[in-house]
Amino acid sequence: MIEAHHLSKTYTIVDKEAGLLGSIKSFFQPKKRYIPAVQDISLSVQKGEIIGYIGSNGSGKSTTIKMLTGVLYPDQGQVLINGLEPVKERTAVNRQIGVLFGQKSHLKWDIPVIESFFLHAKIYDVPNQLYQERLTRLTKLLELESILHQPIRNLSLGQRVKCEFAAIFLHQPAVVFLDEPTIGLDASVKELIRNFIRTMNEEYQTTFLITSHDMQDIETLCKRIVIIDKGQKVYDGSLIHLKENFSKVKTIAFTSHTAIETPLEAPYLEWEQVDSHHFEIHYQTEHHSNAHIIQLAFTHYPIDDVTMKEVTIEQIVKRIYEGGLHD
C-alpha cells in the first residue's frame, strides 16, 4: 500500500545579516546552511493498517508526510503508493489518498458546507448517486446534519474538523494521511473523530498514517508505531512491544507525613522529589520488587500514601528522545 525506500531530504537555509548591506551581501555571497530533515527512512505499510508516526517538533514527521503524498520531492529514495510514484503520477495518486494537515482547510470559507462537499465530489469525479450515498453516511457518522447549510466561517473548530474529515472521505480514499488531526479539539469531538477513523478502517480497510502529539490518539488507534528523532527512524514496531520493553522500569509515588530532608539512595533505583512531602522512586524490576521498594520507603520515611504508577506512552517517547531506546 505504502512503500518508502531510503528517503532523505535536506533543506537549504540562507543566513542574512540585518539591514540593507546584509541583504546585498547575502544576494551576492549567500551564506548557506544545510539542515537534514529526513535521513534514510524506509517504511512499508500494508492495507488496513493504522500507523502512528510520532516524533518531537522538528523531527521530520511533516517532511516525511509531504514526501509520501508528493508535496515534496525527496533528495534521495523512492515512494510508491499502490505502485504509483506520487510526484510522477500525482493525479492518479491523489484519487487514492486523503490528506489532512492540521487545521489547513479543503473547504471554501464563504459558501455552505454542502456546496463545498459537492465541489469536492466533482473534482474527484464521484458519480452523483454514490456521492449522495456517501454524504448521507458521513453526515450521520460525523453528526453534521445541523451545519450542512452553514458557511465554514460560521462554524466552531470542532465542527470544521468534522467537515474536513467528511470532505476527504467523499472519494473514499484507500490511504489517509493525518497530520495532527485532533489538535485543539475538546474531548467529545476527539472521541467522535477516533470512532470515525475506526469505522472507516473496519468497514473499508482504509489505511491510516497518523502523526500526533496527542498520545491518546496513538494509544487508542494504533497497534504499530514508528518513532522518528532528528530525521532518523529509531523505532518501528508494535505499541505493546514498546511498552513491554520499557515496563522493566516502574514507578511508585509516595506521600510523606513530614517534610522530606534526605534522598533515598540504593542501587538500580532513581529517587525523585516532587515537593516537600511527595517523592517518586523509579526502579528496575529485574533488581527490585514492588514490595521491596515500598519496604525501603517505609523504613526511611513516615509514609501516608502509596500510588503505583503505570508507564505512559508520553514517558516512553520522552525517554527515547533523551537517552535512546535501550536506556
SVG drawing of the C-alpha trace seen along z (x, -y; Angstrom):
<svg xmlns="http://www.w3.org/2000/svg" viewBox="-30 -49 60 59">
<polyline fill="none" stroke="black" stroke-width="0.4" points="0.0,0.0 2.8,-2.5 6.4,-1.7 9.1,-4.2 12.7,-3.3 15.7,-5.3 14.0,-8.7 16.2,-11.7 15.5,-15.4 17.8,-18.3 16.7,-22.0 19.0,-24.8 18.9,-27.9 20.4,-31.2 21.6,-33.3 21.2,-37.0 22.8,-39.8 20.5,-42.7 20.0,-45.8 20.3,-46.8 24.0,-45.9 23.3,-42.5 20.7,-41.9 23.1,-43.0 25.9,-40.7 23.5,-37.7 22.4,-38.2 25.9,-38.1 27.6,-35.9 24.9,-33.9 25.9,-32.0 24.1,-28.7 23.4,-26.1 22.2,-22.6 19.7,-21.1 18.9,-17.4 15.2,-17.0 14.9,-13.3 17.7,-10.8 17.5,-7.4 14.0,-6.5 12.3,-3.3 8.7,-2.4 6.3,0.3 2.6,0.0 0.1,2.8 -3.6,2.3 -5.8,1.7 -3.0,0.8 -3.3,-2.3 0.2,-3.5 1.2,-6.1 4.1,-8.2 5.4,-10.2 8.3,-12.5 9.1,-15.8 8.8,-19.2 11.3,-19.4 12.0,-15.7 10.9,-15.3 7.4,-14.0 5.7,-16.5 8.5,-16.4 8.1,-12.7 4.3,-13.0 4.8,-15.6 7.2,-13.3 4.8,-10.4 2.0,-12.5 4.0,-14.1 4.1,-17.6 7.9,-17.4 10.3,-15.5 12.9,-13.5 16.6,-14.3 17.2,-10.5 14.9,-7.5 11.6,-6.4 7.9,-6.5 5.2,-4.2 1.5,-4.4 -0.2,-1.3 2.7,-1.0 2.5,-4.6 5.0,-7.4 3.3,-10.5 5.4,-13.1 5.3,-11.5 1.7,-10.3 0.1,-12.9 -3.4,-12.8 -3.7,-9.0 -2.2,-9.0 -4.5,-11.9 -7.6,-9.8 -6.4,-7.1 -5.3,-9.2 -6.8,-11.7 -4.7,-14.2 -5.5,-16.4 -2.7,-18.7 -3.5,-20.2 -6.1,-23.0 -5.5,-23.6 -8.9,-23.5 -10.1,-21.7 -13.3,-23.7 -14.4,-27.1 -14.7,-29.6 -17.6,-31.6 -20.1,-29.0 -22.3,-26.4 -20.7,-23.2 -22.9,-21.2 -21.7,-23.2 -18.1,-22.6 -18.8,-18.9 -20.5,-18.9 -17.4,-20.7 -15.1,-18.2 -17.1,-15.3 -17.0,-16.9 -13.2,-17.4 -12.8,-13.7 -15.5,-12.6 -17.6,-10.9 -20.9,-9.8 -24.0,-11.6 -25.7,-8.6 -22.5,-7.4 -22.0,-11.0 -25.4,-11.1 -24.9,-7.7 -21.6,-8.7 -22.8,-12.1 -25.7,-10.5 -23.4,-8.0 -20.7,-10.6 -23.3,-13.1 -24.6,-10.6 -21.3,-9.3 -19.8,-12.8 -23.1,-14.4 -23.2,-17.1 -27.0,-17.4 -27.4,-20.7 -24.5,-22.5 -24.6,-21.4 -26.1,-24.6 -23.9,-27.0 -20.8,-28.6 -17.5,-27.3 -16.6,-30.7 -19.5,-30.4 -18.5,-27.0 -16.5,-26.2 -13.2,-24.4 -14.7,-21.1 -17.4,-21.4 -14.9,-22.5 -12.6,-19.5 -15.6,-17.1 -16.4,-18.7 -12.8,-18.3 -13.0,-14.6 -16.2,-14.2 -14.7,-16.0 -11.6,-13.8 -13.8,-10.6 -16.3,-11.6 -14.0,-10.0 -13.3,-7.0 -9.5,-7.1 -7.6,-3.9 -4.9,-5.7 -5.3,-8.6 -2.5,-10.8 -3.5,-12.7 -1.1,-15.3 -2.3,-16.4 -5.9,-15.6 -7.3,-16.4 -5.2,-19.4 -7.2,-21.9 -10.4,-19.8 -12.4,-19.1 -12.7,-15.6 -16.1,-14.8 -15.0,-15.7 -11.7,-13.9 -13.6,-10.7 -16.0,-11.1 -13.1,-11.5 -11.4,-8.4 -14.5,-6.4 -14.9,-7.6 -11.4,-6.5 -12.0,-3.1 -15.2,-2.7 -13.6,-3.7 -10.8,-1.3 -13.1,1.6 -15.6,1.2 -13.4,0.2 -9.9,1.4 -8.7,-2.2 -5.1,-2.6 -4.1,-5.5 -0.8,-7.1 -1.3,-9.4 1.1,-12.0 0.0,-13.5 1.4,-15.0 -1.8,-13.7 -0.6,-10.3 -4.1,-9.2 -4.8,-9.3 -1.9,-6.9 -2.7,-4.6 -6.4,-4.2 -6.0,-3.8 -2.6,-2.4 -1.2,1.1 2.0,0.2 4.0,-3.0 7.1,-4.5 9.2,-6.9 11.4,-9.4 14.0,-11.5 16.3,-14.1 15.2,-12.9 16.0,-9.2 13.8,-6.3 14.5,-5.0 11.7,-2.5 9.2,-0.7 7.1,2.0 4.1,2.7 3.0,0.4 2.6,3.4 6.2,4.5 7.4,0.9 5.6,0.8 6.9,4.2 10.4,3.1 10.0,0.1 8.0,1.9 11.4,3.0 11.4,-0.4 8.5,-1.1 7.5,-4.0 5.9,-4.2 4.8,-7.6 4.8,-8.2 3.4,-10.9 5.4,-11.6 3.7,-12.7 6.6,-15.1 8.8,-17.2 11.5,-15.2 15.0,-16.1 17.3,-13.5 17.0,-11.4 16.9,-7.6 19.9,-6.1 20.2,-2.5 21.5,-0.6 19.2,-0.3 16.7,-2.9 16.3,-6.6 14.8,-8.8 12.9,-11.9 11.5,-14.6 8.2,-16.1 7.8,-18.6 8.4,-18.8 6.1,-15.9 6.0,-13.9 8.6,-11.8 8.8,-9.0 11.0,-6.0 11.8,-4.7 13.3,-1.2 14.4,1.7 12.1,4.7 14.9,7.2 16.6,5.9 13.7,4.8 10.2,6.0 7.3,3.7 7.3,4.9 11.0,4.2 10.7,0.6 7.7,0.0 9.6,1.5 12.6,-0.7 10.4,-3.8 8.6,-2.9 12.0,-2.3 13.3,-5.8 10.1,-8.0 6.8,-8.2 4.6,-7.3 1.0,-8.4 0.1,-7.2 1.4,-4.9 0.5,-5.0 1.6,-2.6 2.1,-4.5 1.8,-2.9 4.3,-4.0 2.6,-6.1 3.4,-6.4 4.4,-10.0 7.0,-8.9 8.3,-6.2 8.7,-8.6 10.4,-11.2 12.9,-8.5 13.7,-7.6 14.4,-11.2 16.5,-11.8 18.6,-8.6 17.7,-6.2 15.6,-3.1 17.6,-0.8 18.1,-3.2"/>
</svg>
